[in-house]
Protein backbone atom coordinates (compact mmCIF):
# COMPACT_ATOMS: atom_id res chain seq x y z
CA UNK A 1 0.00 0.00 0.00
CA UNK A 2 2.80 2.40 -0.79
CA UNK A 3 2.90 5.01 -3.49
CA UNK A 4 4.33 8.49 -3.72
CA UNK A 5 1.22 10.17 -2.25
CA UNK A 6 0.38 7.86 0.67
CA UNK A 7 2.76 5.63 2.57
CA UNK A 8 3.68 4.53 6.09
CA UNK A 9 6.72 5.94 7.89
CA UNK A 10 8.00 4.31 11.06
CA UNK A 11 8.83 6.77 13.84
CA UNK A 12 9.75 5.56 17.34
CA UNK A 13 8.33 2.13 16.46
CA UNK A 14 4.96 3.61 15.46
CA UNK A 15 3.66 3.54 11.90
CA UNK A 16 2.43 6.93 10.75
CA UNK A 17 0.71 7.15 7.39
CA UNK A 18 1.90 10.13 5.44
CA UNK A 19 -0.30 11.89 2.87
CA UNK A 20 2.13 13.73 0.60
CA UNK A 21 0.26 16.57 -1.09
CA UNK A 22 2.76 19.40 -0.61
CA UNK A 23 3.78 21.50 -3.57
CA UNK A 24 0.57 20.84 -5.51
CA UNK A 25 -0.06 24.01 -7.45
CA UNK A 26 -3.31 23.42 -9.32
CA UNK A 27 -6.74 21.93 -8.68
CA UNK A 28 -6.48 19.17 -11.28
CA UNK A 29 -3.21 17.82 -9.90
CA UNK A 30 -4.49 18.00 -6.31
CA UNK A 31 -7.75 16.24 -7.15
CA UNK A 32 -5.84 13.48 -8.94
CA UNK A 33 -3.51 12.95 -5.97
CA UNK A 34 -6.41 13.08 -3.51
CA UNK A 35 -8.30 10.40 -5.45
CA UNK A 36 -5.23 8.14 -5.34
CA UNK A 37 -4.90 8.75 -1.60
CA UNK A 38 -8.58 7.94 -1.09
CA UNK A 39 -8.19 4.61 -2.89
CA UNK A 40 -5.30 3.66 -0.61
CA UNK A 41 -6.99 4.82 2.58
CA UNK A 42 -9.87 2.52 1.68
CA UNK A 43 -7.44 -0.39 2.05
CA UNK A 44 -6.61 0.46 5.67
CA UNK A 45 -8.24 -2.00 8.04
CA UNK A 46 -7.82 -0.34 11.44
CA UNK A 47 -7.52 3.20 12.76
CA UNK A 48 -4.15 4.78 12.02
CA UNK A 49 -2.04 7.84 12.73
CA UNK A 50 -2.08 10.07 9.65
CA UNK A 51 -0.15 13.21 8.72
CA UNK A 52 -1.44 15.30 5.82
CA UNK A 53 1.37 17.45 4.39
CA UNK A 54 0.05 20.56 2.62
CA UNK A 55 3.14 22.80 2.55
CA UNK A 56 3.29 25.07 -0.53
CA UNK A 57 -0.19 24.08 -1.70
CA UNK A 58 -2.10 26.97 -3.22
CA UNK A 59 -5.40 26.27 -1.48
CA UNK A 60 -8.31 27.18 -3.71
CA UNK A 61 -11.94 26.54 -2.76
CA UNK A 62 -11.84 23.23 -4.67
CA UNK A 63 -8.72 22.09 -2.83
CA UNK A 64 -10.12 23.20 0.53
CA UNK A 65 -13.30 21.21 -0.15
CA UNK A 66 -11.26 18.17 -1.15
CA UNK A 67 -9.22 18.31 2.07
CA UNK A 68 -12.51 18.46 4.01
CA UNK A 69 -13.86 15.52 1.99
CA UNK A 70 -10.75 13.45 2.78
CA UNK A 71 -11.22 14.12 6.49
CA UNK A 72 -15.00 13.49 6.41
CA UNK A 73 -14.76 10.30 4.42
CA UNK A 74 -11.92 8.84 6.44
CA UNK A 75 -12.29 10.10 10.00
CA UNK A 76 -13.30 6.60 11.17
CA UNK A 77 -9.89 5.38 9.96
CA UNK A 78 -7.90 8.05 11.79
CA UNK A 79 -6.62 7.58 15.34
CA UNK A 80 -5.08 11.01 15.11
CA UNK A 81 -4.60 13.48 12.26
CA UNK A 82 -1.76 15.97 11.94
CA UNK A 83 -2.12 18.71 9.35
CA UNK A 84 1.24 20.18 8.39
CA UNK A 85 2.08 23.33 6.45
CA UNK A 86 -1.14 25.33 6.33
CA UNK A 87 -0.96 29.02 7.14
CA UNK A 88 -3.04 32.18 7.34
CA UNK A 89 -6.68 32.20 6.33
CA UNK A 90 -6.56 28.59 5.17
CA UNK A 91 -5.45 27.47 8.62
CA UNK A 92 -8.17 29.55 10.27
CA UNK A 93 -10.83 28.03 7.99
CA UNK A 94 -9.55 24.48 8.55
CA UNK A 95 -9.37 24.98 12.32
CA UNK A 96 -12.95 26.22 12.34
CA UNK A 97 -14.08 23.24 10.30
CA UNK A 98 -12.15 20.71 12.41
CA UNK A 99 -13.75 22.00 15.63
CA UNK A 100 -17.14 21.03 14.24
CA UNK A 101 -16.06 17.70 12.70
CA UNK A 102 -16.53 14.32 14.34
CA UNK A 103 -12.74 13.82 14.40
CA UNK A 104 -11.59 15.20 17.74
CA UNK A 105 -7.95 14.07 17.88
CA UNK A 106 -6.11 16.34 15.46
CA UNK A 107 -3.46 19.05 15.48
CA UNK A 108 -1.84 21.63 13.22
CA UNK A 109 1.91 22.00 12.89
CA UNK A 110 4.33 23.82 10.60
CA UNK A 111 7.19 21.32 10.83
CA UNK A 112 7.01 17.72 9.62
CA UNK A 113 9.54 16.38 12.12
CA UNK A 114 7.75 18.08 15.01
CA UNK A 115 4.45 16.65 13.75
CA UNK A 116 5.87 13.12 13.97
CA UNK A 117 7.00 13.80 17.54
CA UNK A 118 3.57 15.19 18.50
CA UNK A 119 1.87 12.25 16.81
CA UNK A 120 3.57 9.59 18.93
CA UNK A 121 4.07 11.70 22.07
N, CA, C and O atoms as CSV, one atom per row, in Angstrom:
chain,resi,resn,atom,element,x,y,z
A,1,UNK,N,N,0.820,-1.175,0.000
A,1,UNK,CA,C,0.000,0.000,0.000
A,1,UNK,C,C,0.873,1.251,0.000
A,1,UNK,O,O,0.576,2.214,0.706
A,2,UNK,N,N,1.912,1.242,-0.761
A,2,UNK,CA,C,2.799,2.396,-0.787
A,2,UNK,C,C,2.815,2.990,-2.191
A,2,UNK,O,O,2.987,2.277,-3.180
A,3,UNK,N,N,2.636,4.283,-2.260
A,3,UNK,CA,C,2.902,5.014,-3.487
A,3,UNK,C,C,3.452,6.375,-3.095
A,3,UNK,O,O,3.687,6.627,-1.913
A,4,UNK,N,N,3.656,7.238,-4.047
A,4,UNK,CA,C,4.332,8.493,-3.717
A,4,UNK,C,C,3.428,9.522,-3.042
A,4,UNK,O,O,3.907,10.584,-2.644
A,5,UNK,N,N,2.132,9.235,-2.904
A,5,UNK,CA,C,1.219,10.173,-2.253
A,5,UNK,C,C,0.770,9.707,-0.869
A,5,UNK,O,O,0.327,10.519,-0.056
A,6,UNK,N,N,0.880,8.408,-0.596
A,6,UNK,CA,C,0.380,7.863,0.667
A,6,UNK,C,C,1.208,6.644,1.038
A,6,UNK,O,O,1.221,5.644,0.320
A,7,UNK,N,N,1.904,6.741,2.174
A,7,UNK,CA,C,2.759,5.631,2.569
A,7,UNK,C,C,3.046,5.695,4.072
A,7,UNK,O,O,2.988,6.765,4.678
A,8,UNK,N,N,3.356,4.539,4.667
A,8,UNK,CA,C,3.680,4.528,6.092
A,8,UNK,C,C,5.143,4.890,6.336
A,8,UNK,O,O,6.025,4.532,5.555
A,9,UNK,N,N,5.381,5.607,7.432
A,9,UNK,CA,C,6.721,5.941,7.889
A,9,UNK,C,C,6.795,5.482,9.339
A,9,UNK,O,O,5.909,5.794,10.136
A,10,UNK,N,N,7.842,4.747,9.683
A,10,UNK,CA,C,7.999,4.309,11.064
A,10,UNK,C,C,8.760,5.382,11.840
A,10,UNK,O,O,9.818,5.842,11.411
A,11,UNK,N,N,8.206,5.774,12.987
A,11,UNK,CA,C,8.833,6.775,13.839
A,11,UNK,C,C,8.661,6.315,15.279
A,11,UNK,O,O,7.538,6.177,15.763
A,12,UNK,N,N,9.778,6.078,15.963
A,12,UNK,CA,C,9.749,5.557,17.338
A,12,UNK,C,C,8.883,4.306,17.451
A,12,UNK,O,O,8.086,4.168,18.379
A,13,UNK,N,N,9.053,3.407,16.498
A,13,UNK,CA,C,8.331,2.128,16.455
A,13,UNK,C,C,6.823,2.273,16.293
A,13,UNK,O,O,6.072,1.370,16.661
A,14,UNK,N,N,6.377,3.390,15.751
A,14,UNK,CA,C,4.959,3.610,15.460
A,14,UNK,C,C,4.835,3.918,13.974
A,14,UNK,O,O,5.566,4.754,13.442
A,15,UNK,N,N,3.907,3.240,13.309
A,15,UNK,CA,C,3.665,3.542,11.897
A,15,UNK,C,C,2.742,4.746,11.796
A,15,UNK,O,O,1.661,4.784,12.383
A,16,UNK,N,N,3.208,5.733,11.028
A,16,UNK,CA,C,2.428,6.928,10.749
A,16,UNK,C,C,2.218,6.965,9.237
A,16,UNK,O,O,3.181,6.928,8.472
A,17,UNK,N,N,0.979,7.036,8.817
A,17,UNK,CA,C,0.713,7.149,7.391
A,17,UNK,C,C,0.839,8.609,6.980
A,17,UNK,O,O,0.326,9.513,7.639
A,18,UNK,N,N,1.522,8.804,5.894
A,18,UNK,CA,C,1.905,10.127,5.442
A,18,UNK,C,C,1.192,10.414,4.125
A,18,UNK,O,O,1.394,9.698,3.144
A,19,UNK,N,N,0.365,11.445,4.094
A,19,UNK,CA,C,-0.298,11.888,2.867
A,19,UNK,C,C,0.525,13.043,2.310
A,19,UNK,O,O,0.546,14.136,2.875
A,20,UNK,N,N,1.191,12.791,1.213
A,20,UNK,CA,C,2.134,13.735,0.598
A,20,UNK,C,C,1.424,14.538,-0.487
A,20,UNK,O,O,1.315,14.093,-1.630
A,21,UNK,N,N,0.943,15.719,-0.121
A,21,UNK,CA,C,0.259,16.575,-1.088
A,21,UNK,C,C,0.949,17.920,-1.237
A,21,UNK,O,O,0.448,18.798,-1.938
A,22,UNK,N,N,2.099,18.093,-0.583
A,22,UNK,CA,C,2.760,19.395,-0.613
A,22,UNK,C,C,3.247,19.730,-2.015
A,22,UNK,O,O,3.583,18.851,-2.809
A,23,UNK,N,N,3.272,21.023,-2.293
A,23,UNK,CA,C,3.776,21.496,-3.575
A,23,UNK,C,C,2.791,21.388,-4.718
A,23,UNK,O,O,3.136,21.718,-5.852
A,24,UNK,N,N,1.577,20.937,-4.457
A,24,UNK,CA,C,0.571,20.837,-5.509
A,24,UNK,C,C,0.081,22.235,-5.834
A,24,UNK,O,O,-0.394,22.954,-4.955
A,25,UNK,N,N,0.198,22.621,-7.103
A,25,UNK,CA,C,-0.063,24.012,-7.455
A,25,UNK,C,C,-1.354,24.245,-8.230
A,25,UNK,O,O,-1.718,25.394,-8.480
A,26,UNK,N,N,-2.052,23.183,-8.614
A,26,UNK,CA,C,-3.308,23.418,-9.324
A,26,UNK,C,C,-4.368,22.401,-8.901
A,26,UNK,O,O,-4.050,21.328,-8.388
A,27,UNK,N,N,-5.610,22.755,-9.122
A,27,UNK,CA,C,-6.737,21.931,-8.679
A,27,UNK,C,C,-6.710,20.539,-9.296
A,27,UNK,O,O,-6.928,19.547,-8.600
A,28,UNK,N,N,-6.446,20.458,-10.589
A,28,UNK,CA,C,-6.483,19.170,-11.281
A,28,UNK,C,C,-5.472,18.198,-10.696
A,28,UNK,O,O,-5.796,17.038,-10.441
A,29,UNK,N,N,-4.257,18.664,-10.485
A,29,UNK,CA,C,-3.211,17.823,-9.904
A,29,UNK,C,C,-3.584,17.391,-8.488
A,29,UNK,O,O,-3.402,16.229,-8.124
A,30,UNK,N,N,-4.104,18.321,-7.691
A,30,UNK,CA,C,-4.487,17.998,-6.315
A,30,UNK,C,C,-5.611,16.978,-6.294
A,30,UNK,O,O,-5.559,16.018,-5.524
A,31,UNK,N,N,-6.616,17.168,-7.119
A,31,UNK,CA,C,-7.751,16.239,-7.151
A,31,UNK,C,C,-7.307,14.848,-7.590
A,31,UNK,O,O,-7.813,13.849,-7.079
A,32,UNK,N,N,-6.373,14.772,-8.527
A,32,UNK,CA,C,-5.839,13.480,-8.944
A,32,UNK,C,C,-5.133,12.787,-7.774
A,32,UNK,O,O,-5.388,11.618,-7.486
A,33,UNK,N,N,-4.241,13.528,-7.105
A,33,UNK,CA,C,-3.514,12.950,-5.973
A,33,UNK,C,C,-4.473,12.544,-4.856
A,33,UNK,O,O,-4.322,11.476,-4.263
A,34,UNK,N,N,-5.450,13.385,-4.574
A,34,UNK,CA,C,-6.408,13.082,-3.506
A,34,UNK,C,C,-7.210,11.823,-3.824
A,34,UNK,O,O,-7.517,11.045,-2.921
A,35,UNK,N,N,-7.551,11.614,-5.085
A,35,UNK,CA,C,-8.300,10.402,-5.446
A,35,UNK,C,C,-7.434,9.156,-5.264
A,35,UNK,O,O,-7.932,8.109,-4.848
A,36,UNK,N,N,-6.150,9.262,-5.570
A,36,UNK,CA,C,-5.231,8.138,-5.341
A,36,UNK,C,C,-5.101,7.842,-3.848
A,36,UNK,O,O,-5.102,6.684,-3.431
A,37,UNK,N,N,-4.990,8.904,-3.053
A,37,UNK,CA,C,-4.896,8.748,-1.600
A,37,UNK,C,C,-6.160,8.067,-1.072
A,37,UNK,O,O,-6.082,7.156,-0.248
A,38,UNK,N,N,-7.321,8.513,-1.551
A,38,UNK,CA,C,-8.582,7.938,-1.090
A,38,UNK,C,C,-8.639,6.441,-1.376
A,38,UNK,O,O,-9.088,5.666,-0.531
A,39,UNK,N,N,-8.196,6.033,-2.542
A,39,UNK,CA,C,-8.190,4.605,-2.885
A,39,UNK,C,C,-7.335,3.816,-1.903
A,39,UNK,O,O,-7.714,2.720,-1.489
A,40,UNK,N,N,-6.196,4.362,-1.532
A,40,UNK,CA,C,-5.298,3.663,-0.614
A,40,UNK,C,C,-5.813,3.681,0.828
A,40,UNK,O,O,-5.651,2.703,1.557
A,41,UNK,N,N,-6.422,4.773,1.232
A,41,UNK,CA,C,-6.991,4.822,2.577
A,41,UNK,C,C,-8.095,3.778,2.716
A,41,UNK,O,O,-8.281,3.203,3.788
A,42,UNK,N,N,-8.818,3.537,1.643
A,42,UNK,CA,C,-9.874,2.519,1.676
A,42,UNK,C,C,-9.328,1.140,2.025
A,42,UNK,O,O,-10.068,0.294,2.528
A,43,UNK,N,N,-8.048,0.903,1.767
A,43,UNK,CA,C,-7.441,-0.395,2.052
A,43,UNK,C,C,-7.022,-0.553,3.514
A,43,UNK,O,O,-6.724,-1.665,3.952
A,44,UNK,N,N,-6.996,0.535,4.267
A,44,UNK,CA,C,-6.608,0.458,5.674
A,44,UNK,C,C,-7.694,-0.276,6.448
A,44,UNK,O,O,-8.883,0.002,6.286
A,45,UNK,N,N,-7.277,-1.210,7.285
A,45,UNK,CA,C,-8.236,-2.004,8.044
A,45,UNK,C,C,-8.582,-1.342,9.379
A,45,UNK,O,O,-9.758,-1.228,9.724
A,46,UNK,N,N,-7.584,-0.911,10.122
A,46,UNK,CA,C,-7.823,-0.336,11.443
A,46,UNK,C,C,-7.746,1.177,11.422
A,46,UNK,O,O,-7.735,1.802,10.362
A,47,UNK,N,N,-7.693,1.755,12.620
A,47,UNK,CA,C,-7.518,3.204,12.755
A,47,UNK,C,C,-6.027,3.498,12.835
A,47,UNK,O,O,-5.293,2.805,13.540
A,48,UNK,N,N,-5.581,4.506,12.128
A,48,UNK,CA,C,-4.154,4.784,12.015
A,48,UNK,C,C,-3.844,6.247,12.314
A,48,UNK,O,O,-4.717,7.114,12.271
A,49,UNK,N,N,-2.569,6.489,12.618
A,49,UNK,CA,C,-2.042,7.839,12.729
A,49,UNK,C,C,-1.763,8.341,11.318
A,49,UNK,O,O,-1.125,7.650,10.523
A,50,UNK,N,N,-2.238,9.536,11.011
A,50,UNK,CA,C,-2.085,10.067,9.654
A,50,UNK,C,C,-1.611,11.517,9.713
A,50,UNK,O,O,-2.141,12.327,10.475
A,51,UNK,N,N,-0.607,11.830,8.899
A,51,UNK,CA,C,-0.150,13.208,8.724
A,51,UNK,C,C,-0.449,13.621,7.284
A,51,UNK,O,O,-0.059,12.940,6.336
A,52,UNK,N,N,-1.144,14.745,7.139
A,52,UNK,CA,C,-1.439,15.301,5.821
A,52,UNK,C,C,-0.529,16.512,5.619
A,52,UNK,O,O,-0.640,17.511,6.329
A,53,UNK,N,N,0.373,16.408,4.638
A,53,UNK,CA,C,1.369,17.449,4.394
A,53,UNK,C,C,0.882,18.347,3.262
A,53,UNK,O,O,0.755,17.908,2.119
A,54,UNK,N,N,0.611,19.616,3.592
A,54,UNK,CA,C,0.048,20.558,2.622
A,54,UNK,C,C,0.932,21.780,2.387
A,54,UNK,O,O,0.460,22.802,1.888
A,55,UNK,N,N,2.200,21.679,2.739
A,55,UNK,CA,C,3.137,22.802,2.549
A,55,UNK,C,C,3.186,23.202,1.074
A,55,UNK,O,O,3.226,22.346,0.190
A,56,UNK,N,N,3.182,24.506,0.820
A,56,UNK,CA,C,3.289,25.066,-0.532
A,56,UNK,C,C,2.142,24.677,-1.458
A,56,UNK,O,O,2.299,24.691,-2.679
A,57,UNK,N,N,0.994,24.332,-0.888
A,57,UNK,CA,C,-0.193,24.075,-1.702
A,57,UNK,C,C,-0.967,25.389,-1.806
A,57,UNK,O,O,-1.277,26.023,-0.797
A,58,UNK,N,N,-1.268,25.781,-3.025
A,58,UNK,CA,C,-2.102,26.973,-3.217
A,58,UNK,C,C,-3.543,26.520,-3.031
A,58,UNK,O,O,-4.140,25.925,-3.928
A,59,UNK,N,N,-4.093,26.808,-1.860
A,59,UNK,CA,C,-5.397,26.268,-1.479
A,59,UNK,C,C,-6.523,27.118,-2.066
A,59,UNK,O,O,-6.820,28.214,-1.590
A,60,UNK,N,N,-7.131,26.577,-3.109
A,60,UNK,CA,C,-8.313,27.182,-3.712
A,60,UNK,C,C,-9.545,26.615,-2.998
A,60,UNK,O,O,-9.414,25.749,-2.133
A,61,UNK,N,N,-10.719,27.091,-3.351
A,61,UNK,CA,C,-11.942,26.542,-2.756
A,61,UNK,C,C,-12.090,25.057,-3.074
A,61,UNK,O,O,-12.505,24.281,-2.213
A,62,UNK,N,N,-11.754,24.654,-4.300
A,62,UNK,CA,C,-11.845,23.231,-4.670
A,62,UNK,C,C,-10.909,22.381,-3.823
A,62,UNK,O,O,-11.294,21.309,-3.355
A,63,UNK,N,N,-9.690,22.849,-3.625
A,63,UNK,CA,C,-8.716,22.093,-2.832
A,63,UNK,C,C,-9.158,22.061,-1.371
A,63,UNK,O,O,-9.070,21.014,-0.729
A,64,UNK,N,N,-9.627,23.174,-0.841
A,64,UNK,CA,C,-10.120,23.201,0.532
A,64,UNK,C,C,-11.244,22.173,0.705
A,64,UNK,O,O,-11.249,21.406,1.668
A,65,UNK,N,N,-12.182,22.165,-0.222
A,65,UNK,CA,C,-13.302,21.213,-0.147
A,65,UNK,C,C,-12.820,19.771,-0.252
A,65,UNK,O,O,-13.394,18.884,0.381
A,66,UNK,N,N,-11.796,19.528,-1.025
A,66,UNK,CA,C,-11.265,18.169,-1.153
A,66,UNK,C,C,-10.569,17.726,0.129
A,66,UNK,O,O,-10.692,16.567,0.526
A,67,UNK,N,N,-9.846,18.625,0.780
A,67,UNK,CA,C,-9.223,18.308,2.073
A,67,UNK,C,C,-10.318,17.945,3.077
A,67,UNK,O,O,-10.191,16.961,3.806
A,68,UNK,N,N,-11.382,18.729,3.117
A,68,UNK,CA,C,-12.510,18.458,4.011
A,68,UNK,C,C,-13.133,17.105,3.676
A,68,UNK,O,O,-13.473,16.338,4.577
A,69,UNK,N,N,-13.281,16.813,2.400
A,69,UNK,CA,C,-13.858,15.521,1.986
A,69,UNK,C,C,-12.976,14.361,2.429
A,69,UNK,O,O,-13.487,13.332,2.870
A,70,UNK,N,N,-11.654,14.514,2.316
A,70,UNK,CA,C,-10.750,13.452,2.776
A,70,UNK,C,C,-10.914,13.205,4.276
A,70,UNK,O,O,-10.918,12.058,4.725
A,71,UNK,N,N,-11.048,14.271,5.036
A,71,UNK,CA,C,-11.224,14.124,6.486
A,71,UNK,C,C,-12.591,13.498,6.780
A,71,UNK,O,O,-12.681,12.554,7.564
A,72,UNK,N,N,-13.646,14.014,6.158
A,72,UNK,CA,C,-14.995,13.492,6.405
A,72,UNK,C,C,-15.128,12.022,6.050
A,72,UNK,O,O,-15.691,11.238,6.815
A,73,UNK,N,N,-14.616,11.658,4.907
A,73,UNK,CA,C,-14.763,10.300,4.416
A,73,UNK,C,C,-13.960,9.309,5.227
A,73,UNK,O,O,-14.328,8.138,5.325
A,74,UNK,N,N,-12.859,9.770,5.815
A,74,UNK,CA,C,-11.925,8.836,6.442
A,74,UNK,C,C,-11.742,9.014,7.940
A,74,UNK,O,O,-10.861,8.378,8.520
A,75,UNK,N,N,-12.537,9.850,8.585
A,75,UNK,CA,C,-12.290,10.100,10.001
A,75,UNK,C,C,-12.421,8.841,10.852
A,75,UNK,O,O,-11.810,8.767,11.919
A,76,UNK,N,N,-13.183,7.866,10.423
A,76,UNK,CA,C,-13.295,6.602,11.167
A,76,UNK,C,C,-12.033,5.750,11.040
A,76,UNK,O,O,-11.876,4.770,11.768
A,77,UNK,N,N,-11.141,6.110,10.132
A,77,UNK,CA,C,-9.890,5.376,9.963
A,77,UNK,C,C,-8.704,6.101,10.600
A,77,UNK,O,O,-7.567,5.636,10.515
A,78,UNK,N,N,-8.973,7.233,11.233
A,78,UNK,CA,C,-7.898,8.053,11.795
A,78,UNK,C,C,-7.910,7.985,13.315
A,78,UNK,O,O,-8.888,8.372,13.955
A,79,UNK,N,N,-6.812,7.488,13.892
A,79,UNK,CA,C,-6.621,7.583,15.343
A,79,UNK,C,C,-6.348,9.029,15.702
A,79,UNK,O,O,-6.890,9.576,16.662
A,80,UNK,N,N,-5.492,9.624,14.898
A,80,UNK,CA,C,-5.085,11.009,15.112
A,80,UNK,C,C,-4.656,11.572,13.765
A,80,UNK,O,O,-4.058,10.862,12.956
A,81,UNK,N,N,-4.955,12.837,13.521
A,81,UNK,CA,C,-4.602,13.484,12.260
A,81,UNK,C,C,-3.739,14.699,12.551
A,81,UNK,O,O,-4.104,15.547,13.366
A,82,UNK,N,N,-2.605,14.782,11.890
A,82,UNK,CA,C,-1.756,15.966,11.937
A,82,UNK,C,C,-1.815,16.654,10.584
A,82,UNK,O,O,-1.625,16.017,9.548
A,83,UNK,N,N,-2.076,17.941,10.594
A,83,UNK,CA,C,-2.117,18.713,9.354
A,83,UNK,C,C,-0.916,19.652,9.380
A,83,UNK,O,O,-0.793,20.512,10.252
A,84,UNK,N,N,-0.038,19.464,8.405
A,84,UNK,CA,C,1.239,20.184,8.386
A,84,UNK,C,C,1.287,21.154,7.218
A,84,UNK,O,O,0.926,20.815,6.091
A,85,UNK,N,N,1.744,22.379,7.512
A,85,UNK,CA,C,2.080,23.326,6.451
A,85,UNK,C,C,0.974,24.237,5.988
A,85,UNK,O,O,1.103,24.844,4.925
A,86,UNK,N,N,-0.120,24.365,6.739
A,86,UNK,CA,C,-1.142,25.333,6.334
A,86,UNK,C,C,-0.962,26.603,7.153
A,86,UNK,O,O,-0.593,26.554,8.326
A,87,UNK,N,N,-1.226,27.728,6.524
A,87,UNK,CA,C,-0.964,29.020,7.143
A,87,UNK,C,C,-2.115,29.976,6.878
A,87,UNK,O,O,-2.963,29.721,6.022
A,88,UNK,N,N,-2.138,31.062,7.606
A,88,UNK,CA,C,-3.036,32.179,7.344
A,88,UNK,C,C,-4.504,31.815,7.361
A,88,UNK,O,O,-4.963,31.050,8.209
A,89,UNK,N,N,-5.238,32.379,6.403
A,89,UNK,CA,C,-6.680,32.200,6.334
A,89,UNK,C,C,-7.061,30.735,6.136
A,89,UNK,O,O,-8.065,30.278,6.683
A,90,UNK,N,N,-6.278,30.005,5.367
A,90,UNK,CA,C,-6.558,28.586,5.166
A,90,UNK,C,C,-6.532,27.836,6.489
A,90,UNK,O,O,-7.403,27.007,6.755
A,91,UNK,N,N,-5.541,28.124,7.312
A,91,UNK,CA,C,-5.449,27.469,8.618
A,91,UNK,C,C,-6.645,27.832,9.491
A,91,UNK,O,O,-7.213,26.970,10.161
A,92,UNK,N,N,-7.025,29.099,9.482
A,92,UNK,CA,C,-8.174,29.547,10.275
A,92,UNK,C,C,-9.437,28.814,9.830
A,92,UNK,O,O,-10.209,28.338,10.662
A,93,UNK,N,N,-9.647,28.723,8.512
A,93,UNK,CA,C,-10.830,28.028,7.993
A,93,UNK,C,C,-10.808,26.545,8.351
A,93,UNK,O,O,-11.828,25.983,8.748
A,94,UNK,N,N,-9.644,25.913,8.210
A,94,UNK,CA,C,-9.545,24.483,8.552
A,94,UNK,C,C,-9.753,24.256,10.052
A,94,UNK,O,O,-10.419,23.300,10.449
A,95,UNK,N,N,-9.191,25.122,10.872
A,95,UNK,CA,C,-9.370,24.982,12.323
A,95,UNK,C,C,-10.844,25.106,12.688
A,95,UNK,O,O,-11.348,24.349,13.518
A,96,UNK,N,N,-11.527,26.050,12.075
A,96,UNK,CA,C,-12.954,26.224,12.337
A,96,UNK,C,C,-13.723,24.980,11.928
A,96,UNK,O,O,-14.593,24.510,12.660
A,97,UNK,N,N,-13.398,24.448,10.753
A,97,UNK,CA,C,-14.082,23.241,10.304
A,97,UNK,C,C,-13.798,22.062,11.247
A,97,UNK,O,O,-14.719,21.347,11.641
A,98,UNK,N,N,-12.533,21.864,11.605
A,98,UNK,CA,C,-12.146,20.707,12.413
A,98,UNK,C,C,-12.833,20.732,13.780
A,98,UNK,O,O,-13.155,19.676,14.326
A,99,UNK,N,N,-13.060,21.915,14.334
A,99,UNK,CA,C,-13.747,22.003,15.629
A,99,UNK,C,C,-15.156,21.438,15.546
A,99,UNK,O,O,-15.675,20.925,16.538
A,100,UNK,N,N,-15.779,21.525,14.384
A,100,UNK,CA,C,-17.144,21.032,14.238
A,100,UNK,C,C,-17.209,19.619,13.652
A,100,UNK,O,O,-18.295,19.055,13.521
A,101,UNK,N,N,-16.057,19.044,13.299
A,101,UNK,CA,C,-16.058,17.703,12.701
A,101,UNK,C,C,-16.158,16.638,13.784
A,101,UNK,O,O,-15.986,16.925,14.969
A,102,UNK,N,N,-16.434,15.423,13.372
A,102,UNK,CA,C,-16.527,14.323,14.342
A,102,UNK,C,C,-15.145,13.817,14.759
A,102,UNK,O,O,-15.030,13.083,15.741
A,103,UNK,N,N,-14.101,14.197,14.030
A,103,UNK,CA,C,-12.735,13.823,14.400
A,103,UNK,C,C,-12.237,14.801,15.453
A,103,UNK,O,O,-12.098,15.993,15.179
A,104,UNK,N,N,-11.970,14.309,16.641
A,104,UNK,CA,C,-11.588,15.196,17.743
A,104,UNK,C,C,-10.099,15.159,18.061
A,104,UNK,O,O,-9.607,16.050,18.754
A,105,UNK,N,N,-9.374,14.171,17.585
A,105,UNK,CA,C,-7.946,14.070,17.884
A,105,UNK,C,C,-7.146,14.487,16.655
A,105,UNK,O,O,-6.822,13.665,15.797
A,106,UNK,N,N,-6.838,15.766,16.588
A,106,UNK,CA,C,-6.107,16.338,15.457
A,106,UNK,C,C,-5.245,17.484,15.970
A,106,UNK,O,O,-5.448,17.985,17.076
A,107,UNK,N,N,-4.286,17.886,15.154
A,107,UNK,CA,C,-3.463,19.045,15.480
A,107,UNK,C,C,-2.908,19.656,14.206
A,107,UNK,O,O,-2.864,19.015,13.155
A,108,UNK,N,N,-2.484,20.910,14.322
A,108,UNK,CA,C,-1.841,21.625,13.223
A,108,UNK,C,C,-0.395,21.873,13.606
A,108,UNK,O,O,-0.090,22.120,14.773
A,109,UNK,N,N,0.489,21.808,12.633
A,109,UNK,CA,C,1.907,22.002,12.888
A,109,UNK,C,C,2.555,22.542,11.617
A,109,UNK,O,O,2.072,22.288,10.513
A,110,UNK,N,N,3.636,23.280,11.770
A,110,UNK,CA,C,4.330,23.817,10.597
A,110,UNK,C,C,5.567,23.025,10.226
A,110,UNK,O,O,6.172,23.284,9.186
A,111,UNK,N,N,5.959,22.069,11.050
A,111,UNK,CA,C,7.185,21.317,10.832
A,111,UNK,C,C,6.881,19.821,10.828
A,111,UNK,O,O,6.281,19.295,11.766
A,112,UNK,N,N,7.300,19.152,9.771
A,112,UNK,CA,C,7.006,17.723,9.621
A,112,UNK,C,C,7.637,16.887,10.729
A,112,UNK,O,O,6.982,15.997,11.271
A,113,UNK,N,N,8.870,17.148,11.070
A,113,UNK,CA,C,9.544,16.383,12.122
A,113,UNK,C,C,8.834,16.571,13.459
A,113,UNK,O,O,8.618,15.607,14.194
A,114,UNK,N,N,8.477,17.796,13.766
A,114,UNK,CA,C,7.750,18.079,15.009
A,114,UNK,C,C,6.394,17.381,15.001
A,114,UNK,O,O,5.942,16.891,16.036
A,115,UNK,N,N,5.745,17.334,13.844
A,115,UNK,CA,C,4.446,16.654,13.746
A,115,UNK,C,C,4.580,15.173,14.080
A,115,UNK,O,O,3.707,14.612,14.742
A,116,UNK,N,N,5.658,14.529,13.633
A,116,UNK,CA,C,5.870,13.117,13.967
A,116,UNK,C,C,6.044,12.954,15.473
A,116,UNK,O,O,5.513,12.014,16.064
A,117,UNK,N,N,6.788,13.872,16.095
A,117,UNK,CA,C,7.000,13.801,17.538
A,117,UNK,C,C,5.689,13.997,18.301
A,117,UNK,O,O,5.427,13.290,19.274
A,118,UNK,N,N,4.868,14.950,17.866
A,118,UNK,CA,C,3.572,15.191,18.501
A,118,UNK,C,C,2.681,13.962,18.325
A,118,UNK,O,O,1.961,13.563,19.241
A,119,UNK,N,N,2.744,13.378,17.146
A,119,UNK,CA,C,1.871,12.249,16.810
A,119,UNK,C,C,2.067,11.084,17.773
A,119,UNK,O,O,1.094,10.477,18.220
A,120,UNK,N,N,3.298,10.774,18.089
A,120,UNK,CA,C,3.572,9.592,18.932
A,120,UNK,C,C,3.777,9.947,20.399
A,120,UNK,O,O,3.925,9.059,21.239
A,121,UNK,N,N,3.786,11.253,20.713
A,121,UNK,CA,C,4.066,11.696,22.073
A,121,UNK,C,C,2.926,11.612,23.014
A,121,UNK,O,O,3.065,11.964,24.186
